[in-house]
Amino acid sequence: MAQRGVRGPVGSFLFLNLRLLNDQTLENATGVGALPWTWPRDEQAIDLVHKAIYAFTTGALTDRLIPGPDQTPVPRKGWTVGEKA
């Protein structure tokens, strides 16, 4: 996502949601984990905080290490204010 320009807190939040979706889908599909709404509230909070820290740390590292898309504007003829096409 960082390479395509989805960076910063928005990219980290999207990664957090993907991580939660993937984790719960795999646990429920394999029968390893219980359904999340059956967990005690304190375990749900710990799980969400842990995954949020993981997502935002991973996002910060990838934003630093992976260059984003080129942001230089393409010069176009006739697109400057005051110039005739």
Backbone as JSON Lines, residues from 0, in Angstrom:
{"i":0,"aa":"M","n":[0.82,-1.18,0.0],"ca":[0.0,0.0,0.0],"c":[0.87,1.25,0.0]}
{"i":1,"aa":"A","n":[2.01,1.2,0.69],"ca":[2.87,2.37,0.75],"c":[3.43,2.7,-0.63]}
{"i":2,"aa":"Q","n":[3.69,1.69,-1.42],"ca":[4.24,1.92,-2.76],"c":[3.21,2.57,-3.67]}
{"i":3,"aa":"R","n":[1.94,2.32,-3.45],"ca":[0.87,2.88,-4.29],"c":[0.35,4.22,-3.78]}
{"i":4,"aa":"G","n":[0.89,4.7,-2.66],"ca":[0.51,6.01,-2.17],"c":[-0.45,6.02,-1.0]}
{"i":5,"aa":"V","n":[-0.87,4.84,-0.52],"ca":[-1.74,4.78,0.66],"c":[-0.8,4.71,1.86]}
{"i":6,"aa":"R","n":[-0.51,5.87,2.44],"ca":[0.51,5.98,3.47],"c":[-0.05,6.64,4.71]}
{"i":7,"aa":"G","n":[0.75,6.65,5.76],"ca":[0.38,7.34,6.99],"c":[-0.68,6.6,7.79]}
{"i":8,"aa":"P","n":[-1.4,7.33,8.64],"ca":[-2.4,6.69,9.5],"c":[-3.52,5.99,8.73]}
{"i":9,"aa":"V","n":[-3.88,6.54,7.57],"ca":[-4.95,5.9,6.78],"c":[-4.49,4.53,6.3]}
{"i":10,"aa":"G","n":[-3.28,4.43,5.78],"ca":[-2.75,3.15,5.34],"c":[-2.61,2.16,6.48]}
{"i":11,"aa":"S","n":[-2.17,2.65,7.63],"ca":[-2.03,1.77,8.8],"c":[-3.39,1.28,9.29]}
{"i":12,"aa":"F","n":[-4.4,2.15,9.26],"ca":[-5.74,1.75,9.67],"c":[-6.32,0.71,8.71]}
{"i":13,"aa":"L","n":[-6.09,0.89,7.42],"ca":[-6.56,-0.1,6.45],"c":[-5.84,-1.43,6.66]}
{"i":14,"aa":"F","n":[-4.53,-1.38,6.95],"ca":[-3.78,-2.6,7.21],"c":[-4.29,-3.29,8.47]}
{"i":15,"aa":"L","n":[-4.65,-2.5,9.49],"ca":[-5.21,-3.08,10.71],"c":[-6.48,-3.86,10.4]}
{"i":16,"aa":"N","n":[-7.34,-3.29,9.58],"ca":[-8.58,-3.99,9.23],"c":[-8.31,-5.24,8.42]}
{"i":17,"aa":"L","n":[-7.36,-5.18,7.5],"ca":[-7.0,-6.38,6.74],"c":[-6.43,-7.46,7.65]}
{"i":18,"aa":"R","n":[-5.62,-7.04,8.61],"ca":[-5.02,-7.98,9.55],"c":[-6.09,-8.65,10.4]}
{"i":19,"aa":"L","n":[-7.05,-7.87,10.9],"ca":[-8.14,-8.45,11.7],"c":[-8.98,-9.42,10.88]}
{"i":20,"aa":"L","n":[-9.33,-9.01,9.67],"ca":[-10.14,-9.86,8.8],"c":[-9.43,-11.17,8.49]}
{"i":21,"aa":"N","n":[-8.16,-11.09,8.13],"ca":[-7.4,-12.28,7.79],"c":[-7.24,-13.2,8.99]}
{"i":22,"aa":"D","n":[-6.9,-12.64,10.13],"ca":[-6.68,-13.43,11.34],"c":[-7.95,-14.17,11.75]}
{"i":23,"aa":"Q","n":[-9.07,-13.45,11.81],"ca":[-10.31,-14.08,12.25],"c":[-10.82,-15.1,11.24]}
{"i":24,"aa":"T","n":[-10.65,-14.81,9.95],"ca":[-11.09,-15.75,8.93],"c":[-10.32,-17.06,9.02]}
{"i":25,"aa":"L","n":[-9.0,-16.96,9.16],"ca":[-8.18,-18.17,9.25],"c":[-8.47,-18.95,10.53]}
{"i":26,"aa":"E","n":[-8.61,-18.25,11.65],"ca":[-8.9,-18.95,12.9],"c":[-10.25,-19.66,12.85]}
{"i":27,"aa":"N","n":[-11.25,-19.01,12.31],"ca":[-12.58,-19.62,12.26],"c":[-12.66,-20.72,11.2]}
{"i":28,"aa":"A","n":[-11.96,-20.55,10.08],"ca":[-11.99,-21.56,9.03],"c":[-11.28,-22.84,9.45]}
{"i":29,"aa":"T","n":[-10.22,-22.71,10.23],"ca":[-9.48,-23.9,10.66],"c":[-10.02,-24.48,11.97]}
{"i":30,"aa":"G","n":[-10.91,-23.75,12.63],"ca":[-11.47,-24.25,13.88],"c":[-10.54,-24.1,15.07]}
{"i":31,"aa":"V","n":[-9.49,-23.31,14.93],"ca":[-8.51,-23.15,16.0],"c":[-9.01,-22.22,17.09]}
{"i":32,"aa":"G","n":[-9.63,-21.11,16.7],"ca":[-10.05,-20.11,17.68],"c":[-11.56,-20.06,17.84]}
{"i":33,"aa":"A","n":[-11.96,-19.47,18.94],"ca":[-13.38,-19.25,19.19],"c":[-13.83,-18.0,18.46]}
{"i":34,"aa":"L","n":[-15.12,-17.86,18.27],"ca":[-15.65,-16.67,17.62],"c":[-15.34,-15.45,18.48]}
{"i":35,"aa":"P","n":[-14.97,-14.33,17.86],"ca":[-14.51,-13.16,18.64],"c":[-15.54,-12.63,19.63]}
{"i":36,"aa":"W","n":[-16.83,-12.69,19.3],"ca":[-17.83,-12.15,20.21],"c":[-18.05,-13.04,21.43]}
{"i":37,"aa":"T","n":[-17.45,-14.23,21.44],"ca":[-17.53,-15.09,22.63],"c":[-16.36,-14.85,23.58]}
{"i":38,"aa":"W","n":[-15.39,-14.05,23.18],"ca":[-14.23,-13.77,24.03],"c":[-14.63,-12.81,25.14]}
{"i":39,"aa":"P","n":[-13.96,-12.88,26.27],"ca":[-14.15,-11.85,27.31],"c":[-13.7,-10.48,26.78]}
{"i":40,"aa":"R","n":[-14.31,-9.43,27.28],"ca":[-14.02,-8.08,26.79],"c":[-12.55,-7.69,26.95]}
{"i":41,"aa":"D","n":[-11.93,-8.1,28.06],"ca":[-10.53,-7.72,28.26],"c":[-9.62,-8.39,27.22]}
{"i":42,"aa":"E","n":[-9.93,-9.62,26.83],"ca":[-9.14,-10.29,25.79],"c":[-9.36,-9.65,24.43]}
{"i":43,"aa":"Q","n":[-10.58,-9.2,24.15],"ca":[-10.84,-8.49,22.9],"c":[-10.04,-7.19,22.84]}
{"i":44,"aa":"A","n":[-10.02,-6.47,23.96],"ca":[-9.28,-5.2,24.01],"c":[-7.79,-5.43,23.82]}
{"i":45,"aa":"I","n":[-7.25,-6.44,24.48],"ca":[-5.82,-6.76,24.34],"c":[-5.51,-7.14,22.9]}
{"i":46,"aa":"D","n":[-6.36,-7.94,22.29],"ca":[-6.15,-8.36,20.91],"c":[-6.16,-7.17,19.96]}
{"i":47,"aa":"L","n":[-7.14,-6.28,20.12],"ca":[-7.22,-5.1,19.25],"c":[-6.04,-4.16,19.45]}
{"i":48,"aa":"V","n":[-5.65,-3.93,20.7],"ca":[-4.51,-3.05,20.96],"c":[-3.23,-3.64,20.38]}
{"i":49,"aa":"H","n":[-3.03,-4.94,20.56],"ca":[-1.84,-5.59,20.03],"c":[-1.79,-5.47,18.51]}
{"i":50,"aa":"K","n":[-2.9,-5.75,17.85],"ca":[-2.93,-5.68,16.39],"c":[-2.81,-4.24,15.89]}
{"i":51,"aa":"A","n":[-3.33,-3.28,16.65],"ca":[-3.2,-1.87,16.26],"c":[-1.74,-1.42,16.37]}
{"i":52,"aa":"I","n":[-1.06,-1.8,17.44],"ca":[0.36,-1.45,17.58],"c":[1.16,-2.09,16.46]}
{"i":53,"aa":"Y","n":[0.88,-3.35,16.16],"ca":[1.56,-4.04,15.07],"c":[1.32,-3.33,13.74]}
{"i":54,"aa":"A","n":[0.08,-2.97,13.46],"ca":[-0.26,-2.34,12.18],"c":[0.38,-0.97,12.04]}
{"i":55,"aa":"F","n":[0.32,-0.14,13.09],"ca":[0.87,1.2,12.99],"c":[2.4,1.19,12.97]}
{"i":56,"aa":"T","n":[3.03,0.24,13.67],"ca":[4.49,0.11,13.61],"c":[4.92,-0.36,12.23]}
{"i":57,"aa":"T","n":[4.23,-1.36,11.7],"ca":[4.53,-1.84,10.36],"c":[4.32,-0.74,9.33]}
{"i":58,"aa":"G","n":[3.25,0.03,9.48],"ca":[2.98,1.12,8.56],"c":[4.05,2.18,8.6]}
{"i":59,"aa":"A","n":[4.52,2.54,9.79],"ca":[5.57,3.55,9.92],"c":[6.87,3.07,9.28]}
{"i":60,"aa":"L","n":[7.2,1.79,9.48],"ca":[8.42,1.26,8.88],"c":[8.33,1.19,7.36]}
{"i":61,"aa":"T","n":[7.21,0.73,6.85],"ca":[7.09,0.64,5.39],"c":[7.02,2.02,4.75]}
{"i":62,"aa":"D","n":[6.43,3.0,5.42],"ca":[6.42,4.36,4.88],"c":[7.84,4.91,4.77]}
{"i":63,"aa":"R","n":[8.7,4.54,5.71],"ca":[10.08,5.02,5.67],"c":[10.92,4.25,4.65]}
{"i":64,"aa":"L","n":[10.71,2.95,4.55],"ca":[11.58,2.11,3.73],"c":[11.18,2.03,2.26]}
{"i":65,"aa":"I","n":[9.9,2.12,1.97],"ca":[9.42,1.96,0.6],"c":[9.11,3.32,0.01]}
{"i":66,"aa":"P","n":[9.75,3.65,-1.11],"ca":[9.43,4.95,-1.72],"c":[8.02,4.95,-2.29]}
{"i":67,"aa":"G","n":[7.37,6.07,-2.15],"ca":[6.01,6.22,-2.67],"c":[6.03,6.48,-4.17]}
{"i":68,"aa":"P","n":[4.86,6.66,-4.74],"ca":[4.8,6.94,-6.18],"c":[5.39,8.32,-6.48]}
{"i":69,"aa":"D","n":[5.84,8.47,-7.71],"ca":[6.42,9.74,-8.14],"c":[5.36,10.83,-8.1]}
{"i":70,"aa":"Q","n":[5.65,11.92,-7.43],"ca":[4.67,12.99,-7.26],"c":[4.94,14.21,-8.14]}
{"i":71,"aa":"T","n":[5.9,14.09,-9.08],"ca":[6.19,15.24,-9.93],"c":[5.09,15.4,-10.98]}
{"i":72,"aa":"P","n":[4.59,16.61,-11.15],"ca":[3.52,16.81,-12.14],"c":[4.05,16.7,-13.56]}
{"i":73,"aa":"V","n":[3.21,16.21,-14.42],"ca":[3.56,16.08,-15.83],"c":[3.26,17.4,-16.52]}
{"i":74,"aa":"P","n":[4.26,18.01,-17.16],"ca":[3.98,19.28,-17.85],"c":[3.09,19.05,-19.06]}
{"i":75,"aa":"R","n":[2.02,19.81,-19.13],"ca":[1.08,19.68,-20.24],"c":[0.93,21.01,-20.94]}
{"i":76,"aa":"K","n":[0.88,20.98,-22.21],"ca":[0.76,22.2,-23.0],"c":[-0.65,22.77,-22.84]}
{"i":77,"aa":"G","n":[-0.72,24.07,-22.53],"ca":[-2.0,24.74,-22.43],"c":[-2.71,24.59,-21.1]}
{"i":78,"aa":"W","n":[-2.07,24.0,-20.09],"ca":[-2.72,23.8,-18.81],"c":[-2.29,24.84,-17.78]}
{"i":79,"aa":"T","n":[-1.49,25.8,-18.17],"ca":[-1.05,26.83,-17.24],"c":[-2.02,28.0,-17.31]}
{"i":80,"aa":"V","n":[-2.35,28.56,-16.17],"ca":[-3.28,29.68,-16.11],"c":[-2.65,30.87,-16.84]}
{"i":81,"aa":"G","n":[-3.42,31.48,-17.71],"ca":[-2.95,32.65,-18.44],"c":[-2.31,32.35,-19.78]}
{"i":82,"aa":"E","n":[-2.02,31.08,-20.05],"ca":[-1.43,30.72,-21.34],"c":[-2.52,30.21,-22.27]}
{"i":83,"aa":"K","n":[-2.37,30.5,-23.55],"ca":[-3.32,30.0,-24.54],"c":[-2.93,28.58,-24.95]}
{"i":84,"aa":"A","n":[-3.93,27.8,-25.26],"ca":[-3.71,26.41,-25.65],"c":[-3.11,26.31,-27.03]}
